[in-house]
């Protein structure tokens, strides 16, 4: 399933880039991510995210590998996560691009290609898309607030 979202963040581009460049800190802006995001030996990160999609509550544990290009304002991420308790998981490739719309406002374009496994695969696309859209919107609000508090 493919998702594309563009969100505005009420902060200058460089301030947003600096904040997002600290992955464990930035991950904390994503709803449901627990404070346990830790770097792995050899690069990448591991962590847990609790999320509810329709009738299913999940605690997804997994890994993220990350590449950043500051000159282009782009991130590329690959994520794998599972909830063994309910037999569900996902694999995702996420691309993010940061641009300046005004000196005090940034735009973040997020494109994701997500494969759902197990019980998640049986949920309807409209339900999953609504949850993805609301999660990205909440992330942008949390990010804008966090950057402005620095």
C-alpha positions as CSV (number, residue, x, y, z in Angstrom):
1,X,0.0,0.0,0.0
2,X,1.4,3.4,-0.9
3,X,0.9,6.6,1.1
4,X,1.8,10.2,0.2
5,X,1.4,13.0,2.7
6,X,2.6,16.6,2.7
7,X,2.5,18.5,6.0
8,X,3.4,22.0,7.0
9,X,5.6,22.5,10.1
10,X,5.7,25.9,11.7
11,X,9.4,26.2,12.0
12,X,12.4,27.2,9.7
13,X,13.8,24.5,7.5
14,X,17.2,24.3,9.1
15,X,15.7,24.0,12.6
16,X,13.5,21.1,11.4
17,X,16.4,19.4,9.7
18,X,18.6,19.7,12.8
19,X,15.8,18.2,14.9
20,X,15.0,15.4,12.5
21,X,18.7,14.5,12.2
22,X,18.7,13.1,15.7
23,X,16.6,10.0,14.9
24,X,15.7,8.9,18.4
25,X,14.6,12.4,19.3
26,X,12.6,12.7,16.1
27,X,11.0,9.3,16.5
28,X,9.6,10.6,19.8
29,X,7.3,12.9,17.8
30,X,5.6,9.9,16.1
31,X,2.5,9.0,18.1
32,X,2.9,5.6,19.9
33,X,6.7,5.4,19.7
34,X,8.1,4.4,23.1
35,X,11.2,6.1,24.5
36,X,13.2,2.9,23.9
37,X,14.5,3.9,20.4
38,X,18.2,2.8,20.5
39,X,21.0,2.8,18.0
40,X,22.2,-0.6,16.8
41,X,25.8,-1.6,16.2
42,X,26.7,-1.0,12.6
43,X,24.0,1.6,12.1
44,X,20.2,1.7,12.3
45,X,17.9,1.8,15.2
46,X,15.5,-0.5,17.1
47,X,12.4,0.4,19.0
48,X,8.7,-0.2,19.7
49,X,5.6,1.6,18.6
50,X,2.1,1.0,20.1
51,X,-0.8,1.8,17.7
52,X,-4.4,0.9,17.3
53,X,-5.8,0.4,13.8
54,X,-9.5,-0.2,13.9
55,X,-10.2,-3.2,16.3
56,X,-6.5,-4.3,16.5
57,X,-4.1,-2.9,19.1
58,X,-0.5,-3.5,18.2
59,X,2.9,-3.3,19.9
60,X,5.2,-3.3,16.9
61,X,8.9,-4.0,17.7
62,X,11.4,-3.6,14.9
63,X,14.3,-1.9,13.2
64,X,14.9,1.1,11.0
65,X,17.8,1.7,8.7
66,X,18.3,5.4,7.7
67,X,20.2,7.4,5.1
68,X,20.3,11.2,5.1
69,X,21.3,13.7,2.5
70,X,21.3,17.2,4.0
71,X,22.1,19.0,0.7
72,X,19.0,17.5,-0.8
73,X,16.9,17.7,2.4
74,X,16.0,14.0,2.0
75,X,15.8,10.9,4.2
76,X,15.4,7.3,3.1
77,X,14.3,4.7,5.6
78,X,13.6,1.0,5.6
79,X,11.6,-0.4,8.5
80,X,10.6,-3.9,9.6
81,X,8.4,-4.5,12.6
82,X,6.3,-7.3,14.1
83,X,3.9,-7.9,16.9
84,X,4.3,-11.6,17.7
85,X,1.4,-11.5,20.1
86,X,-1.2,-10.9,17.4
87,X,0.7,-12.3,14.5
88,X,1.0,-9.1,12.5
89,X,3.8,-7.1,11.0
90,X,4.9,-4.6,8.4
91,X,7.8,-3.8,6.0
92,X,8.1,-0.3,4.8
93,X,10.2,1.9,2.6
94,X,9.8,5.6,3.5
95,X,11.2,8.6,1.6
96,X,10.9,12.1,3.2
97,X,11.9,15.4,1.6
98,X,12.1,18.7,3.5
99,X,11.6,22.1,1.8
100,X,11.1,25.7,2.9
101,X,7.7,27.2,1.9
102,X,8.4,30.5,3.8
103,X,11.3,31.5,6.1
104,X,9.3,30.4,9.1
105,X,7.4,27.4,7.6
106,X,8.7,24.1,6.3
107,X,7.0,21.4,4.3
108,X,7.7,17.7,4.7
109,X,6.7,15.4,1.9
110,X,6.5,11.8,3.1
111,X,6.1,8.9,0.6
112,X,5.8,5.4,2.0
113,X,5.4,1.9,0.4
114,X,4.1,-0.4,3.2
115,X,3.5,-4.1,3.0
116,X,1.2,-5.4,5.8
117,X,1.5,-9.0,7.0
118,X,-0.7,-11.2,9.1
119,X,-3.8,-9.7,10.7
120,X,-2.9,-6.2,9.4
121,X,-3.1,-7.5,5.8
122,X,-6.8,-8.3,6.4
123,X,-7.8,-4.7,7.4
124,X,-9.3,-2.5,4.7
125,X,-7.3,0.1,2.9
126,X,-9.5,3.0,3.8
127,X,-9.1,2.2,7.5
128,X,-5.4,1.9,7.3
129,X,-5.1,5.1,5.1
130,X,-7.1,7.1,7.6
131,X,-4.8,6.0,10.5
132,X,-1.7,6.7,8.4
133,X,-2.9,10.2,7.6
134,X,-3.8,11.0,11.2
135,X,-0.5,9.7,12.4
136,X,1.5,11.9,10.0
137,X,-0.6,14.9,10.9
138,X,0.0,14.4,14.6
139,X,3.7,13.8,13.9
140,X,3.9,17.2,12.1
141,X,2.2,19.0,15.0
142,X,4.4,17.3,17.6
143,X,7.5,18.1,15.5
144,X,6.5,21.8,15.1
145,X,5.9,22.1,18.8
146,X,9.2,20.3,19.7
147,X,11.3,22.4,17.3
148,X,9.8,25.6,18.6
149,X,10.7,24.6,22.2
150,X,14.4,24.4,21.4
